[in-house]
Amino acid sequence: MRATAPTALRRRAYRTVLDYVFERLTVWLSPLTSFTMEEAWTTRFPEAGSNVLRMMPETPAAWRNDAEAARWAKVQAVTSVVTGALEVERREKRLGAALEAAPAVSVADAELLAAFNDLDAAEVFRTSAATIAAGDGSADAFRLAEAPGVTALPKRAEGHKCARCWRVLPEVKAPTFLCERCDDAVAQWDAAREDA
């Protein structure tokens, strides 16, 4: 999870989702890794009783959102091209981690491109930066047969590595070596600690 302020709605939403996943995953994996799941459950909820006695929680029907699932299937189609391009770069030793990259992605299909509305492409691709635009892309860009009309041109991210989120960004400078987002989050954490 990249840095966000302690009271940010986005951060609280992440934590809520992680809580629901934890609650279900510990039950689901219990038959396979009983001791590990028991330890995870009782460390988090020491008074809640044994994990092996729990049943899988009911998942509310309201959580089902077919339109959002279809949108993320489109996002995943584009992401698979970016991931493939980054794998080639890693294999050829031109890049190490995905956070060293800033891919330029071209998408010919308007529906695929629209799936990225209100999304940070860099977060979706798990890279430091990313550009996504309409078009066919350059001739030397990476392509996959499974995702026609999508190309990715892997580039190295410019700047320095943030000491907190590890994104490589031009804004990261001494003395903090933090990106703007992390610097803001740390300042809010420090202010909250001083008020306590």
Secondary structure in CASP SS format (residue, H / E / C, confidence):
PFRMAT SS
TARGET T0000
AUTHOR 0000-0000-0000
METHOD secondary structure of the structure
MODEL  1
M C 1.00
R C 1.00
A C 1.00
T C 1.00
A C 1.00
P C 1.00
T C 1.00
A C 1.00
L H 1.00
R H 1.00
R H 1.00
R H 1.00
A H 1.00
Y H 1.00
R H 1.00
T H 1.00
V H 1.00
L H 1.00
D H 1.00
Y H 1.00
V H 1.00
F H 1.00
E H 1.00
R H 1.00
L H 1.00
T H 1.00
V H 1.00
W H 1.00
L C 1.00
S C 1.00
P C 1.00
L C 1.00
T C 1.00
S H 1.00
F H 1.00
T H 1.00
M H 1.00
E H 1.00
E H 1.00
A H 1.00
W H 1.00
T H 1.00
T H 1.00
R H 1.00
F C 1.00
P C 1.00
E C 1.00
A C 1.00
G C 1.00
S C 1.00
N H 1.00
V H 1.00
L H 1.00
R C 1.00
M C 1.00
M C 1.00
P C 1.00
E C 1.00
T C 1.00
P C 1.00
A H 1.00
A H 1.00
W H 1.00
R C 1.00
N C 1.00
D H 1.00
A H 1.00
E H 1.00
A H 1.00
A H 1.00
R H 1.00
W H 1.00
A H 1.00
K H 1.00
V H 1.00
Q H 1.00
A H 1.00
V H 1.00
T H 1.00
S H 1.00
V H 1.00
V H 1.00
T H 1.00
G H 1.00
A H 1.00
L H 1.00
E H 1.00
V H 1.00
E H 1.00
R H 1.00
R H 1.00
E C 1.00
K C 1.00
R C 1.00
L C 1.00
G C 1.00
A C 1.00
A H 1.00
L H 1.00
E H 1.00
A E 1.00
A C 1.00
P C 1.00
A E 1.00
V E 1.00
S E 1.00
V E 1.00
A C 1.00
D C 1.00
A H 1.00
E H 1.00
L H 1.00
L H 1.00
A H 1.00
A C 1.00
F C 1.00
N C 1.00
D C 1.00
L C 1.00
D C 1.00
A H 1.00
A H 1.00
E H 1.00
V H 1.00
F H 1.00
R C 1.00
T C 1.00
S C 1.00
A C 1.00
A C 1.00
T E 1.00
I E 1.00
A E 1.00
A E 1.00
G C 1.00
D C 1.00
G C 1.00
S C 1.00
A C 1.00
D C 1.00
A C 1.00
F E 1.00
R E 1.00
L C 1.00
A C 1.00
E C 1.00
A C 1.00
P C 1.00
G C 1.00
V E 1.00
T E 1.00
A E 1.00
L E 1.00
P C 1.00
K C 1.00
R E 1.00
A C 1.00
E C 1.00
G C 1.00
H E 1.00
K E 1.00
C C 1.00
A C 1.00
R C 1.00
C C 1.00
W C 1.00
R C 1.00
V E 1.00
L E 1.00
P C 1.00
E C 1.00
V C 1.00
K E 1.00
A C 1.00
P C 1.00
T C 1.00
F C 1.00
L E 1.00
C C 1.00
E H 1.00
R H 1.00
C H 1.00
D H 1.00
D H 1.00
A H 1.00
V H 1.00
A H 1.00
Q H 1.00
W H 1.00
D H 1.00
A H 1.00
A H 1.00
R H 1.00
E H 1.00
D H 1.00
A C 1.00
END
